[in-house]
């Protein structure tokens, strides 16, 4: 049998996309450490096949078995050898753009498009009690549950532009799922709590309240004007504090991306970290990091929960980041910033007809009263003299006539990590810029038909002029001080994958230049580099079977696994 033989020695799983409910990506494993990492070598590879897209997937490992999800296909692989144990595929093909499966109490949850399905983790057979014979049209059910007068039973959520891109989080027989896709002009991202046995919907929160039945409506109703209230997709897994009874999500940008004329106001609760009651889904607090977004600066990275003791006090914090290269840190019980976030005047001139640019943006400061150092470039560094004349500061609206060059790299779906040993938060980003001209679309775009990103661009996008750079940055989350930063080559200016940190004091990070790094978690010193022939666009994992530690990451459609000799 290709099943792993579990013997004596330590066993440590990687059972959730971000390892635990706090999204810490901190693995208490230290066989591979600052002293031994230089001896790492390739242990095995697994090929998912050209037809199965797993580019952004973080596999899971439970009891020595690795699980990989490519839309309607699930793979179970021996995590010691890389040998296939079983493969299951649904009869039809689901869109494969997700970032891996979820696991809970012996059941594996795969997804693709707007559909979720449940299989027995040992056999790969569908769990008949879940949804309809093992399949759940979870977004369709959620829309019907939340808005019974607007969506009939069986409504085609996929056709309306809704997508699952990030794995749900499992806790106490409940799945907590975030729903995208802002660019498909959806009327708000959804946060769904569903029974993990039956698929029955428990509650639904809309990140963009549509009417009085939505929680937060009184707060958000006057922040949109009279146009469609659209965008706010959830791209990353929720995190949970069971003591506080809160679940946290990040909501993405409003739509259309670059013409906000039909949505005057702050556009709540887009580009916000949102805390919800775990049992009811009611709004506990929110903090919007980009008001009236005109730059496609998704507030997408995290949220990450951390506890840090400073003297006699313990700070229970939450961290999040996004495409504007800024790190945001709050008290996770109240939503109050740990250090000031100062509403700062920004450029307001725009030649987009009817545009009302929001006059201020919140800039995070550190404990010294100085703006926090961003984790990537916030101003274009350009060699060409003509291009330099078109460079603009952060928060400058794009133009109908002029090709302004504005920073656009930042962090992305790739998760943050936090080490309780170092007390540091680690974030991955990219230096990058973009230029284009705006296509004024007003309120003409159609839900589920139009593309709020591409349709609001007239000419472009153009990314020439600044060499993109990959960044990994460590912050002290209570003081807001940047402790160290490392840079690496990258092949693109957006789409940074995430990292992880271990008790061996290593920060592990792959890049789309096909490189996999180990950095010293305390100093940032580069300790190890593995070069692969294909790009790495997924966040890594680490696990232990029979006392041996392994590190895995997906590259293109392969799983690469490293270990000590």
Protein Blocks (a to p, Z undefined) as FASTA:
>chain_A
ZZdcddeddddddfbfnlpanonopacdfkbcfklmmmgccfbdcdebjklccklaccdd
eehiacddehjaccdddfknopafbdcddfbdcddfbebdcdeehiacddehjbccdddf
klopacfkgojhhiacfklmmmmmmmmmlmcghiafklnopacfbdcddeehiacddddd
fklopgbiadddddfklopafbdcdfbdfbfklghklmmmmmnojbdceejiafbdcddd
fknopacddddddddfklcklmgcjhpaehiacdddfklopafbdcdfbghiaklpacfe
hcddddddehjbccdddddddfkopacdddfklopafbacddddddfbdfbehiacdfbd
cddddfkopacddfbdfbdcdfblklmmmpccehiacdfkbccddddebjdfbccdddfk
lopacddddddddddddddekjmbcghkacfklmmpfbdcdfehiacddddddddfknop
afbdcddddfbfghiacddddfkopacdddfkopacdddfknopafbdcddfbdcfbdcd
dddeehiacddddehjaccddddZZ
